[in-house]
Amino acid sequence: MSTTPKKLLSLNPKSSGRNSSGKITVRHQGGRQKRFLRHIDWKRNSNITARVDSIEYDPNRTSDIALLVYASGVKDYILAPHGLKVGDTVVSSESAEIKVGNCLPLRNIPIGIEIHNIEITAGKGAQMVRSAGNSATVQSKEADHVVVKLPSGEVRVFSGASKATIGSLSNPHHKEEILGKAGRKRHMGIRPTVRGVAQDPRSHPHGGGEGRSGIGMKSPKSPWGKRTLGKRTRNRKAYSNKLIIKRRYSK
């Protein structure tokens, strides 16, 4: 197994849920293990063939990462697709073979193929379908638009020029992982969470009551009184509304 090049590492700073003035703005964070960020090549603009030098664990994400060594000698990381092995070769180009790990524009990917690392805006870099075990599917094409079904069930239109990587992501059993002990949760930077019903009414809308009592209202609420289940928070004027053919929650 190769050593991670220092140029691809940078310290991942801790904020512990506090803002610049030291006030807690995100609850239940703090005390995690020191971590380094691995530089991931989201754009994959190089058309040079690369060899997979190693498959590595990344503490900052759910899927594994693959260290690529390009023919020019340059090294970089990508998210490792399921089935990619050390010694395999991958490439990013318009005419790349439909093979796991290769990256090419959506217009050149056949219907029914599983993909990940999809660009929302062509040239901006991969933004969608990046977590362990996930994959989207190319459903249809019309002119220079490609219809893709996302892991959530949402059906959405993308530009044919947007790039995507072939295959599903590695580590599909991530969601079945058992942490095993409270200490591991603390190493991840997650502090204990007190249930709302166990608090007093001044601290939480669910609090108060004699003995063990329920939340006492029709819908669960956040500590600030906002509904937390069934309340849709998506902006009705979002630019991408016109690109969504089918919502993930529609039947």
Secondary structure, DSSP 8 states (H G I E B T S, - for coil): -----GGGEEE----TTB-TTS-B-SSSB------EEE-B-SS----S-EEEEEEE--TTSSS-EEEEEETTS-EEEEE-BTT--TT-EE-BSTT--S-TT-EEEGGGS-TT-EEESEESSTTS-EEES-STT--EEEEEEETTEEEEE-TTS-EEEEETTSEEEES-BS-TTGGG----SHHHHHHTTB-----GGGS-TTT-TT---SSS----SSS-B-TTS-B-SS---S-TT-GGGGGEEE-TT--
